[in-house]
């Protein structure tokens, strides 16, 4: 099969013929139908999230089951599925207390000493990112990385729910409890930010303010529920938020993952408010902020990992949101591309020219 292989950091992905193993116990072989291109993949390429090459990236997929390994009872050939990077074991403290997205199984591949699921044409192993590796024509995944979905859900839009939509929507609907009428700021209008914005609208927020440095995104943001838009390049965005909210917002979602925008998010948060960190700041960087500002104004900062999801419960629900018109996905897709266009797609992402791009497989 064809796959886009990361051979080195800060280098273009290479389109190669690679080998994929047969499904073992508890594993499912999929034909990949579509894969969203997420900024976290770019962060891995640029070294901000450590994952050693050679490997195959991609973690926002939808596909069709081709074959099931021994013991798999939840899926059958022909099923339409979404893949999620949050595998779950079902017995650890996080799974049993209702936070399966924190289960350590998410980072475990095959048992030590077992054959790699993916290998190059010469037989050398290739790393599998997030137990998925959706920048490939097929995927071999643990069954607990997958959720079955309705057959009438378009798979190119279903793929977005695998990461970006679940991350943003869940940050607003699961990680924090936004009271009806609360003021909300969304920093960054990529796929995650636009999903957090929609989560705020679906949850009943009042004033929803979208902040970005790309003015072309504001029409989409308004269509999805933004009441106001702030151009981060036109004056001081923090001052603009304070003026619009009379002193700071109740909730501020940082959906980019940059040190300056995290600092701005905290500064935009009002007295007693909550800053939600959704974007992933590179692990090599620290964010300085005033602890006294938090203490004296009783602000809160919380992280949100993958939208605090329970994906086999949440993802089918988000599909219902899309099919009944509450969740807008079509408008989030800036381009559909082929696998061999993936490097051009990352270049457009770096330049801020797109909201979400989707690789569509034949």
C-alpha positions in Angstrom: 0.0 0.0 0.0 1.0 3.7 -0.4 1.8 5.7 2.7 3.4 9.1 3.5 6.5 8.3 5.7 8.3 10.7 8.0 11.9 9.8 7.5 13.3 12.8 9.5 12.1 15.8 11.3 11.7 19.1 9.4 11.7 17.2 6.1 9.0 16.5 3.6 7.1 13.3 4.0 8.0 10.6 1.5 5.4 8.6 -0.5 6.5 5.0 -0.3 5.2 1.5 -0.8 4.9 0.0 2.7 3.8 -3.4 4.2 1.0 -3.9 6.7 0.7 -7.0 8.9 -2.4 -9.2 9.2 -4.7 -8.4 12.1 -3.8 -10.2 15.3 -6.0 -10.8 18.4 -8.0 -7.7 19.2 -7.0 -5.9 16.0 -8.9 -4.6 13.0 -7.7 -4.0 9.4 -9.3 -1.0 7.7 -9.3 0.5 4.3 -8.8 4.2 5.0 -11.5 6.4 3.4 -10.3 9.8 4.6 -7.9 11.4 7.0 -8.0 14.9 8.3 -4.6 16.7 8.4 -4.2 18.0 12.0 -1.8 20.6 13.3 -0.5 18.0 15.8 1.0 16.1 12.9 2.9 19.2 11.9 4.1 19.6 15.4 5.5 16.1 15.3 7.2 16.9 12.0 8.8 20.0 13.4 9.9 18.2 16.6 7.5 19.9 19.1 6.0 16.5 20.0 8.6 13.7 20.2 7.9 10.7 18.0 10.9 9.0 16.4 11.2 8.6 12.7 10.8 6.6 10.5 7.0 6.6 11.1 3.7 7.1 9.5 1.7 10.0 10.9 -2.1 10.8 10.7 -4.6 10.4 13.5 -7.9 11.8 12.2 -9.3 8.9 10.1 -12.5 7.3 9.0 -12.6 4.0 7.1 -14.2 0.7 6.3 -13.4 -2.6 8.1 -11.8 -5.2 5.9 -10.8 -7.9 8.3 -11.0 -8.6 12.0 -8.5 -10.5 14.2 -9.3 -13.2 16.7 -11.6 -12.2 19.6 -12.9 -9.0 17.9 -16.7 -8.9 18.5 -17.5 -5.2 18.1 -16.9 -5.0 14.4 -17.4 -6.9 11.1 -16.2 -6.5 7.6 -18.0 -3.6 5.9 -18.6 -1.6 9.0 -17.9 2.2 8.8 -15.7 3.4 11.6 -13.9 6.4 13.0 -10.5 6.0 14.5 -9.4 7.8 17.7 -6.0 8.1 19.3 -7.6 7.4 22.7 -7.5 3.7 23.1 -8.8 2.4 26.4 -8.2 -0.6 28.6 -11.4 -0.6 30.6 -9.8 -1.5 33.9 -7.4 1.3 35.0 -8.4 4.0 37.4 -9.0 6.5 34.6 -11.3 4.1 32.6 -13.3 3.1 35.7 -13.8 6.6 37.0 -15.1 7.8 33.6 -12.0 9.4 32.1 -10.9 6.9 29.5 -9.2 9.6 27.4 -6.4 9.5 30.0 -5.9 5.8 29.8 -2.2 4.9 29.2 -3.2 2.3 26.6 -3.4 5.2 24.2 0.4 5.1 23.9 0.9 1.3 23.7 1.4 -0.6 20.5 1.9 -4.3 20.0 3.5 -6.2 22.9 7.3 -6.0 23.2 9.0 -8.4 20.8 6.0 -8.7 18.5 6.3 -7.8 14.8 5.6 -4.2 13.9 2.2 -3.5 12.4 3.9 -1.4 9.7 7.1 -1.9 7.8 9.1 -0.5 4.9 9.5 -2.4 1.6 12.8 -3.7 2.9 11.1 -5.1 6.0 12.4 -2.5 8.5 9.8 -1.4 11.1 7.9 1.9 10.8 6.5 3.6 13.8 2.7 3.8 14.1 1.5 7.1 15.3 -1.3 7.0 18.0 -2.1 3.3 17.0 -3.5 4.7 13.8 -1.2 6.1 11.1 -3.9 7.3 8.7 -1.6 8.8 6.1 -1.8 5.4 4.5 -4.2 3.5 2.3 -4.9 1.0 5.1 -4.7 0.9 8.9 -4.2 -1.9 11.4 -5.6 -0.7 14.7 -6.6 -2.1 18.1 -10.4 -2.5 18.2 -10.5 -0.2 21.2 -9.2 2.6 19.0 -12.4 2.5 16.8 -16.1 3.3 17.0 -18.7 2.1 14.6 -20.8 4.8 13.0 -23.9 5.1 10.8 -23.4 4.1 7.1 -25.2 7.3 5.9 -22.5 9.5 7.4 -20.1 10.8 4.7 -16.7 9.5 5.6 -14.7 12.6 4.6 -16.7 14.6 7.2 -16.7 11.7 9.7 -12.9 11.8 9.7 -12.9 15.3 11.2 -14.7 13.9 14.3 -11.8 11.6 14.9 -9.7 14.4 16.4 -10.3 18.1 15.6 -14.0 18.2 16.1 -14.0 16.0 19.2 -11.1 18.0 20.7 -12.8 21.4 20.2 -16.4 20.4 20.7 -15.5 18.3 23.8 -13.5 21.1 25.3 -16.6 23.2 25.4 -19.2 20.5 26.2 -17.2 18.1 28.4 -14.0 19.7 29.9 -15.8 22.8 31.3 -19.5 23.5 32.1 -20.4 26.7 30.2 -23.5 28.2 31.8 -26.2 29.5 29.5 -25.4 33.1 28.6 -21.7 33.0 29.5 -19.2 35.0 27.5 -16.7 32.9 25.5 -13.6 33.7 23.6 -12.1 31.3 21.0 -8.4 32.0 20.0 -7.5 30.3 16.7 -10.1 29.4 14.0 -8.7 26.2 12.6 -10.6 23.0 12.8 -10.3 22.7 16.6 -11.2 26.4 17.2 -14.2 26.3 15.0 -15.4 23.2 16.7 -14.9 24.8 20.2 -16.9 27.7 18.9 -19.7 25.4 17.8 -19.6 23.7 21.2 -20.0 27.0 22.9 -23.0 27.8 20.7 -24.6 24.3 21.2 -24.1 24.6 24.9 -25.9 27.9 25.1 -23.2 30.5 25.5 -24.1 34.1 25.1 -21.4 36.4 23.6 -19.0 34.2 21.5 -15.9 36.1 20.3 -13.6 34.6 17.7 -10.0 35.8 17.6 -7.6 35.1 14.7 -4.9 36.7 12.6 -6.5 35.6 9.4 -9.5 37.8 8.6 -10.8 35.5 5.9 -11.9 33.0 8.6 -14.3 35.4 10.2 -17.2 34.8 7.8 -17.0 31.1 8.6 -16.8 31.8 12.3 -19.9 34.0 12.2 -21.8 31.4 10.3 -20.9 28.9 13.0 -22.1 31.1 15.8 -19.6 33.9 16.6 -21.3 37.1 17.7 -18.1 39.1 17.4 -14.7 38.7 15.7 -11.4 40.3 16.7 -8.5 40.6 14.2 -5.4 39.8 16.3 -3.2 41.9 14.0 -5.3 45.1 14.4 -4.3 46.6 17.7 -4.3 44.9 21.1 -6.6 41.8 21.1 -6.5 41.6 24.9 -7.8 45.2 25.2 -10.5 44.5 22.5 -11.7 41.5 24.5 -11.8 43.5 27.7 -13.9 46.2 26.0 -16.3 43.7 24.5 -16.8 41.8 27.8 -16.6 44.6 30.3 -13.4 43.3 31.9 -12.7 39.8 30.5 -14.5 36.7 29.4 -15.9 33.9 31.5 -14.2 31.3 29.4 -11.3 31.6 27.0 -10.3 28.7 24.8 -6.7 28.7 23.4 -6.8 26.5 20.3 -3.4 27.2 18.7 -0.7 26.1 21.1 1.7 29.1 21.1 3.3 30.7 24.1 2.1 34.2 23.2 -1.5 33.2 22.6 -1.6 31.2 25.9 -0.5 34.4 27.7 -3.1 36.4 25.8 -5.8 33.8 26.7 -5.0 34.2 30.4 -5.0 38.0 30.1 -8.4 37.9 28.3 -10.0 35.8 31.1 -12.1 37.8 33.5 -12.2 37.8 37.2 -13.4 34.3 38.3 -13.1 33.0 34.7 -11.5 29.9 33.2 -8.8 29.6 30.6 -9.0 26.3 28.7 -5.7 25.2 27.0 -6.7 23.1 24.0 -3.8 23.7 21.6 -0.6 21.8 22.3 2.4 24.0 23.1 5.6 22.3 22.0 7.1 20.3 24.9 10.4 22.2 24.6 8.7 25.5 25.6 7.4 26.9 29.0 4.8 29.6 29.4 5.5 32.3 31.9 2.5 34.0 33.5 1.6 35.9 36.7 0.5 33.5 39.5 -0.7 36.6 41.5 -3.1 37.4 38.6 -4.6 33.9 39.1 -4.8 34.1 42.8 -6.1 37.7 43.3 -8.7 37.3 40.5 -9.4 33.6 41.2 -8.9 32.7 37.6 -8.5 29.0 36.7 -6.4 27.4 34.0 -7.3 23.9 32.8 -6.0 21.6 30.1 -8.3 19.8 27.8 -7.0 16.6 26.2 -8.9 15.4 23.1 -12.1 17.1 24.4 -12.2 14.9 27.5 -13.9 12.4 25.3 -15.6 9.1 25.9 -15.3 8.5 22.1 -17.7 5.5 21.7 -20.4 7.7 23.4 -19.4 11.1 22.1 -18.6 10.5 18.4 -21.9 8.9 17.5 -23.6 11.9 19.3 -21.6 14.4 17.3 -22.6 12.6 14.1 -26.2 13.1 15.1 -25.4 16.8 15.7 -24.1 17.0 12.1 -27.0 15.1 10.5 -29.6 17.2 12.4 -27.9 20.5 11.4 -26.5 21.6 14.8 -22.9 20.8 13.9 -21.4 22.3 10.7 -18.6 20.2 9.1 -18.9 20.9 5.4 -17.9 24.5 5.9 -14.8 23.6 7.9 -13.2 21.7 5.0 -11.0 24.1 3.0 -9.7 21.4 0.6 -9.8 17.7 -0.2 -6.4 16.4 -1.4 -4.7 13.2 -2.5 -2.1 11.5 -0.4 0.7 12.7 -2.6 -0.3 16.3 -2.0 0.2 16.0 1.8 3.4 18.2 1.8 1.7 21.0 -0.1 -1.2 20.7 2.5 1.3 21.2 5.4 2.8 24.2 3.6 -0.7 25.8 3.4 -1.3 25.0 7.1 2.0 26.7 8.1 0.8 29.8 6.2 -2.6 29.9 7.8 -4.4 29.5 4.5 -6.8 26.7 5.5 -9.2 25.7 8.3 -9.1 21.9 7.8 -7.8 19.8 4.9 -8.8 16.2 4.3 -6.9 13.4 2.4 -9.5 11.4 0.5 -8.5 8.0 -0.7 -9.9 6.2 -3.8 
